């Protein structure tokens, strides 16, 4: 099988799994509180990433003494998965899935502006244009199909969804500065994040796990597998197998559109006409930002 064909197969599977995540979030939140759900998901992801380390022959990287790296992972683990997903899941709890997901998607645009502060980058004119286009999309999606009655929007939920994108953009910048192996970094980040979540769970819930339903646990495990764990490996394989990573990377923006199908038919959310319209604008802004300047 040609490498390019393999890349599209891996990318297609990753996009399919990611597109089901908003539905899994909402299903899990119908059964469990945020901290129990996220703790189960994070622990699942940590276990999966550990086995990925073994399968890829990188387990020896864990044995290297690297105090600086562990400190960095402890900080990043607090940002993601701990803080980032706590904020994001609260947004999902307050908003329809079709609104929470696209609002969280603006992180690549926010990343550009944070990189000015933390990486010393310069803002180009196209970045400002991209920001305006994407946030026009945010405004349209937030209107829930009614531009002239904006008061029906949940401002708290919208603020949390956008805040989660800021956290992820900051996490991405911090992660860029760390030159260690990507799988190792992700495993350690989730290991520390899981420790924080277990502590938070014991403080808030104690040792009483009797109220955990099977559907809630299943949705949490699914989230850990396909939002945080296996899908990461599939996406890396897609990028590594691709002849041109730019084309493969852009395929990821199909996921939010595909997720609307699952949201509609599984969660039975009526899709507002403003959701796909706003999504198109958000993705357009991101693609403008990512476009290479031709010499």
N, C-alpha and C positions, 0 to 999 in steps of 0.2 A: 504493500500500500504506500502510495506517495506521501511524503511528509506533509505536503500542503493539505491533502485530504484528511490525514490524521489530525492536523491542527483544527480543521473545521468540525470534525467529529467531537473532539475534546471541548472545543469552544461551545458547540451546540448543546452538549450535555451540561456544561457549567451554566450556560444561560437558562436552560430549562429548569435546573435546580434552583438557581437564584430567583427565577420568576415565581416559584411556589412559596418563597419565604414569607412575603407579606401575609399570605393566607395562613401559613403555619403560625406566625406571630399572633394573629387574631384568634385562631383556634385555641392556642395555648393560653392566651390571656382570658378566654372565656372560662377556663377551668382552674387556673392557678394565679396566684399573685405574682407580681413582677420578679421579686427576688428569688423565690423557689424556681420559677421557670428558667430564669437566666442562669442560676447556679447549676441546674441539671444540664442545660445546653452547653455551658462553659466546660464542665467536667467531661462531657461527652467529646467535645472538640479536643480537649487536652489529651484524652486517651487516644483518639484517632491520630492526632499529630505525632504522638509518641510512637505509634506503630508505623507511621509514614517515615519517621526518622530511622527506625530499624530497617524497613524495607529498602530505603534509599542508601543504606550503608553509612549513615551519618551519626549513628549513636555514639561514636567515639568523641564527637564534638562536645558532648555533655560532660565528659570526663576532664576536659581541659580546665585548668584553674583560671578563671577570668572574673575577678571581683568587680571590675568596672562594667563588664558586660552584664553581670547579674544585677547590679544596681540599676543599670539602664533598663533592663527588662522589668524590674520591680516597679519602676516609674511608669513605663509604657503599659504594663499590665493594669495599673490603676486607671490609666486613660481609656484603654481598650483591652479587655472587654468590660471592665467594671463600670466606669462612669458613662462611657459612650452608650452602651446598651441599656443601662438604667434609664437614661434620658430618652433614648429612642423608643423603648418599649412603653414608657409613660406616654409619649406622643401617640403611639399606636393605640393605647388604651383610650385616649381622648378623641382621636380622629378616625374617620373611615380609612381603611388600608390604602385606597386609591389616592388619598391625599397625603398621608404620612410618608409613603415611600418616595414620591417624586420630590417632596420638599427636602428630604434627606439627601437627594441626589446632587444638590448644588455644591457639594464639598470640593470638586475640582476647581470651581471658580474661586471659592473662598481660599483654597490652597494657594492660588497665585498671589493673592493679596497678603496672606500671612508670610509667604516666602520673601516678601519685601522686608519684613521685620526680622525674620529669623535666618534667612539665607542671603540677604543683601542683594536680592534681585531687583531689576527695574521694571516698573509697570509700563507696558506698551499700550498704545492706543487701542489695539484690538482687544486687550483684556478688559478695558472699560466698556467697550461695545458689547463684548460677550457677557459681562456682568449685567448690563442693562437688559439685554435680551432674555437671559435666564431668569432674572428677578421679575421681569414682566410675566414670564411663565408661572413663577411662584404666585404672583398676585392673581392671575387668572384661575389657577387651580384652587387657591384658597377661597375663591368666591363661591365655590360649590354650585356653579351653574347660574348664579344670579349676581351680575356685576353691580346692580343697583341696590342690593340689600346685603351689604357686606357684614352687617351686624349678626348674621346667623353663623358666621365663622367662629370657630373656637380659637380665640387669639392665644390662649395658653398652650393649646396643643400645637398650633402653628409655630409659636416661639420655641417650644421644646424640639420640634422636628428640625428647625433651622439651627438651633444650638447644637444638636447632635452632629450636624454637618461640620460645624466649627471644630468640635472635639476631634472628629475623624481627620479633618484637614491638618490639625495640629499634630495628631498621632502620625500621620503620613510623613510630615516634615521631620519629626523626631526619628522616625524609623529610617529615613533616608540617610541620616547622619551615622547610623550604625552599619558598619561594613561586614557584620557577621552573616553567616548563611541564613537565607530567608526562612527556611523551614525551622531551623533552630530558634531563630528569633521569635517566630510566631508561637512555637511550642512553649517557650519560656514565658512569653507575654501572657498566654492563656493559663499557664501554670500559676503564675502569681495572681492573675485576675481571679482564678478559681479559689485561691486561698482567701482573698479578700471577700469574695462572695459567700463562701462557707461561713466565715466569721460573721458577716452581715446577716446571713440566714439564721445562725444560732442565736444572735442577739434579738432578732425580730420574731422568729418563729419558735425558738427553743428546739427541743428534740421531738416535738410532736409532728409526725409526718402522716398521721392517719387521714388527713383531709385531702391527700394528693390523689387525684383521679387518674385512671389508666389513660384516658384520652389526653389529659394535660401532660402527663409524663411523656407519652408518645410524641406529642407536638414539640415538647422541649428537646427530646433526643433528636428528632428530625431536624430541628433548628441547629443543634450542635453539629450534626453530620453535614448538612447541606448549605448552611449559611456560613459556617466557620471552618469546617474540617475538610471533607473529601473534595468539595468544590474548589477549594484553594489549590489542591494538587492538580485537578483537571485543568484549571485555568493556566497554571504554570506549564503543564505539558503542552497546552495549546500554543502558548507563546513561544516555547522552546522548539516546537515542531513547525512553526510558521516561517515561511520564506520572507514575509514582510509583516512585522509585528503591528504596524500601524493599522492595517486592514483588519487584522484579528482583534485588536484592542477595541476598535470601534463597534464590533459586533455586540459588545456587552450592553450597548444602549438599546438593544432590542428587548432586553429583559423586562424593563418597566411596562412596555406595551403588552408583552405576552402575559405579564402578571395580572393585567386587567381582566383577562379571560378567566383565570382562576378565581379572582376576587368576585367576579360577577356570578359565575356558575356554582362556586362552592360556598362563598360567604353570602351570596344573593344580594350584594350591594348594587343598587342601580347606578350605572356609570354616568356621571355628569358629562355633558358634552365638553365642558371646560377642562376636564382632566386630560384627554389626549391632546387637546389644543395646547394646553400649558406645557405638557410633556415635550411636545415638538419644539417649543421655544427653549425650554431648559436644555435639551439635548443639542439644539442648534448652537446655543451659547457655548456649551462645552466643546463642541467640535470646532467652532471658530477659534477658541482659546488653544486647542491642541494642534491646530493646523500649522504645519511647518512653513516657514517663510522661504519662498523660492528665490534662489539667487539668480 
